[in-house]
Amino acid sequence: MFNNFFFIGLPYAALVVMLVGSIFRYLQFGFKVSSLSTQFLESRELFYGSRPFHWGLLFLFFGHLVGFLFPRTVLLWNSVPLRLIILEVAALGFGLLALFGLFMLVVRRAKHKRIMVVTSKMDVFVYVILFTQIISGLWVAYFARWGSVWFVSVLSPYLKSIFLLNPDISAVAAMPLSVKIHIISAFILVGMIPFTRFVHFLVYPFSYLWRPYQYVIWNWDRKKIRSSKKLVNGVRSKNN
């Protein structure tokens, strides 16, 4: 019953809530889809917490994603012991980096009264889940080593079975407690996305990667530009 609830029921509930909740929030509260940044209240300590946290989290996320999408490639990479050690040490290092960044963010929030005033109960819950997720991941990395090898042979097939609507939890049910906590906290985090600051990940401005570094804004006629259907930033001749 325990395994069925946390490794079948919880994943599907989290995915449905994330999908439906995110769409609803975007359509109904589009202008509130943001990270609700507190940078204007304090920026220096935010830099030293936010940067390591985000870089560590991004590396770990895409590392797990690569292991899920390309398990054979990861196994081939790990077939050479030196490459396996490099990958494991790098993952551990980015895990510690994310933990350090998260700790700095919590200290910053607790240290400044202006930030504490705008801290909600959901923010506190998010920090608890993030600490659980990162610490359990480090726990797995230290006590259940070579996770990049058994992840692709145990957890990747489990996750694939979830998305194919044919859940198979036989291998996951035999995993150590640290792995189970890591999986459970991950799905809780997914289900929380529509109700937290994490929703801004879904509307990340990827267009910034290829947009011009500078826009030229001409002195347009206000009445004409409001009704224009051919607005092209930086191109005067087409804005009519």
N, C-alpha and C positions, 0 to 999 in steps of 0.2 A: 504494500500500500504506500509506504514512504517513497520508494523509488518511482512508482507510477505517478504519484502526485508531483514530485519535484522534477522528474526528467521527461514526463510526457505532458501532464496537465499544465504545469508552469510555463514551459516553453511556448506552447500554443497560445495560452492566455496572454503572455508577454508580447508575442508577435502580433496578435490581433489588436491588443490595446495600443501598441506602438503605431501600427498602420492606421487604424481608424482614428485614434486620438490625434495623431499628427496631421492627418488630412483635415479633420474637423477644426483643429486649432488654427491651421494655416488659412482655411477658408473664412472662418468666423472672426479670428483675431490676428489677421495677417501682420499688422503693425507691431504686435507684441511678440512676434517670433524673433527673439534675440537672446544674447547671452546675459542681458541685464548687467552690463559691465559697471563696476564700481571704480573704474580708473580715475574718474574725475575727483573721487574722494581721496584717493592715495594711489600713486603710480610707481614709485621707486621700488617698494617691496613687492608690488604686484609683478613687476618685471622678473625679479629673482625667483618668484614662485611659479608664475604662469609659464614661462619659457621652458624650464626643465620638465614641468608636469606635462605640457602638451607634446613636447618632443618625445618624451618617454612613452606616453600613451599612444602616440601615432605609430611609433616603431613597433610596439607590441601588438597593436591592432592589425597592422598590415602584415606583421609576421604570422599571426594566427590565420589571417585571411589567405595568405599564400599557402600555408600548410593545409588549409581546407580545400582550396581550389586546385592545387598542384601537389598532391601527396607523393606521387612517384618522383617528381623532380626533387623534392626535399629529401626523400630517402636516398636518391642518387648522390646528392650533395653530401649527405651525412655518411656515405660509404667510406669516405676518407676521414680517419680519426682527427686529423688536424683541423679540417674544415668543420667537423662536428663540434670540437672544443671552441673554435672561434665563434660559431653561432650561439652556443650555449652561454659563453662568457658575455657576448654582446647583449643577449636577451636579459641576462641577469643584471648587467650594468644599466640598461635602459629601465628595468624594473625599479632599481634603486634610485635612478634619476627621477622617475615619476613619483616615487614615495617621498623623496626629498622635496620636490616641488609642491606636492599636496600638503606636506607638513608646513611648509613656508606659507602657503595660502591660508591654512587654518590659523597659524600664529598671527598673520596679518589681520585676519578678520576679528580675532579675539583681542588684538592689541588696540585697534582703533575704534573708538566709541561710535563714530559716524558710520562706520561700516556695520557694526553690530546692530545699529538701529534698523538697517534695511535687510538684515538677515532673517529669513523666514524659517519655519520649522522644516519645510521641504529642503531648504539649503543644508540644514544640519543632517537630515536623513541622507542626502546625497553624499555628504562627506563620509558618513558612516559606511555606506555601501562601497564607496570608492576605496576607503581604507581596507575594508574586508576583501575587496577584489584584488587589490595590489598585494596586500600582505599574504593572502592565501596563494597568490601566484608565486611569490618569493618562497613561501613554504614548500610549494610543489617543486620549485626549481632546486631547492637545497636537499630535500629529503626524498624526492622522486626524480632523480636526475635523468638527463638525456630525454627531456620531455619532447624535444623536437622530433625524436624518433617514434616514441609510442603515441604521440598526439595524432600523427597521420594514420596510424594503424588502428587506433581505438576511438578517439574523439571525432575524427573526420568522418568515418562511416556512420557514427551516431548522429552527427549533425546533418549529414546527407539524408539519413532515414527520416529525420524530422521534417525536412523540407519536401521530401517525397511522400509525406503523409503515411509513412509506413514505419513508425518508430520502433527501433530495436535498442533496448537499454541493457541487454545482457552483459555487454562488456563494461559499460559505465557503472552498473550496479556493483561490480567487483572492484572498483577503483578505491583508493584510500580516501579518508575523510577530507583531506586537504583538497583533493581534486573535486570532490562533490561540492564542497563549499564554494570553490572557484566557479564551477558551472552554475550553481544556484544564484550566486550573487551577480553573475554576468546576465542571466535572464531577468533578474529583478531590475537591473540597470537598464536593460532594453525596454522593459515595460514602463519605466519611469520617464522615458524620454519626453512624451507629450506634456508632462506636468512640471518639467524642470527646465533649467537653463540649457540642458543638453539638446533641446530641440533646435538650437541654432546650427548644429552640425548638419541638419537636413537642408538648410538654405545657405550653405557656405557659398560665397560669391566666387565660383570658379572662373567666371568671366574675367576676373582681375588678372588671371595668368596670361591672357593674350590681348587685353585691351591696350590701347596706346598709353604711353606714360603721361601724355598731356592732351587735354581737350581744348580746342579753341572755341569759345562761346561768342558768337557774333551778337551785335546789338539788334536783336529781332524786334519786329513789331509785336507787341504783346497780344493784340487781338488776333492777328494772323497765326501766331505760333500756337495759341491755345486750340485752334481748330485744324491745325496742320496734321495731315495723315502721312506725311513723308519726312518726318523728323529724323535727321541723321546728324548725330553729334559731330561737330568739327567740320562739317561740309556745308558751306553757305548756300551753294547753288541749289541744293535739294530740299532746303527748308522753306518751301513755299506751297 
